[in-house]
C-alpha cells in the first residue's frame, strides 16, 4: 500500500519531468505507465489534475508569489507549488490545508534549496488565506 506522501512524491517526479522537458504531465504519466512503472491512484489524480488546471494554478501561484513570476521560479519549487495549490483549490480534495502546506514545505526542504521551504510556505500560506482556508494554528 502506498501512502499519500509516497504518491505525492511520485506525482512530483512525473510533473517535474514534464516541466523540465516541456511535456504535458498526462503524456509523461502515460510514458511511465507504458513502461510499467507503478503509479498509485492518488499520484495519477494529482498529475491529471495539475495538468488539466495548469494555467489556473500558475495564475494563482503567480498572484501570491510576491516579487516572483512562475517562470522565474526553480522548476522543482514551481512543481511543488503546483501540486500543493491543486490540493488547496481542488473541489474534490479532502486534504486539510495544514497537511497540504506541510507536505509541500517538507518536500521543498528535502528536495530543493535551503530557502525553498520558507518560500513555498509563504506562497501557500497567502494562497490559503486568499481562499479563506488559512491553516489551523499549531
N, C-alpha and C positions, 0 to 999 in steps of 0.2 A: 504494500500500500504506500502510495506517495503522499507526503504531507503537502499542504498548500504552499509552504515555504519552498519545498523542492520543486513543485510545479511552477511557482513564480520565478524561480531561478532559471528553470528551463525556458520559460517564456522570454525571460531577459536575454538568454543566449540566442534564441531564434530571432527576436526583434533587433538585437544588436547586430547580428549578421545581416539582417535586412537593411538596417540603417547604413552600415559601412559599405555595403555593396550596391546600395540604391535600389534594391529589390522590394517588392511588396511582401509584407510579412506572411501573407497567406501562401505566396509562392514558395518562400523558404520553408514554411511549415509542410507543404506538400513534398518538397525535396527531402525533408527529414523523414517523413512517413514513408515515402517511396524507398528510402534507404533502410527501412525497417528499424528506425530508431524509435524507441518508445516515447510517446508524447501523451501524458495523462490528460484526462478531460479538462481539468482546470487550466492547465497550460495552454491547451488548444483554445479554450474560451477566451483567455487573455489575449493570445496572439490574434485571433479573429476579431475580437472586439476592438483592440488597439488599431489594427489595420483598417477596419471599417470606419473608425471615428478619427483617424489621424489628423485631418485638418482642424477639426473642432478641438481635439486635445492640444494640438500645438498652439492654437489661438488662446486657449485657457492658460496654458503654461506661459506663453509669451506675455500675456496681460499681467500675470502675477510675478514674473521674474524681473524684479526691479533692476534696471540697468543692463539687462541681458536680452538678446534675441535668442530664439530657439536654435537658429542656425549657428550661432556663435558658441553654444554650449558644447562641452565634451560629449561625444557620441554616447558614451556609457551613461553619463548623467542624464542626458536627454531621454534615453531609453528607459531608465529607472523612473523618471518623472512621468513619462507617458503611461507606463503600467500603473503606477500609483494613482495618477489622475483618472485613468479609466476606472479603477476600483472606487474612487471617490465619487465619480459622476454617473456611473452606470446605474440605471434604474433597477437592473437585475441584481446588482451587487448586494450581498448580505454582509460584506466586510465592514466591521466598525472602523470609524475614522482613525482612531488611535492605532489600530492594527495596521491599516494601510500605510500610514505615515511611518510607524516604527519599522516595518519590514523594508520600506524604501530607504530609510536612513541607514539601517543595518547593512543593506546591500551596497549602498554608496560607500560606507566606511570600509567594508571588506573588499570591494571590487575596484573602487576608483581612487581618487586622490585624497590627501589628508583633509582638504577643505570641503570635499563633496558632501559629507554628512550634514554639515551645517547649512550648506547651500540648498540641498534637497529638502531639509526640514523647514527652512524659511519659506521656500516656494510653496510647498504643500500646505503649510500652516495658513498662508494667505489664501490659497485656493479653498481650503476647508472653511475658513472664516467667511469668504465671499459666498459660499454655498449655504451659509448658516449651519454648518456642520462642524463647528470647532471641536477638537478632541477634548474628551473629559479630562479634568485635572488629575494629576497623579495622586 
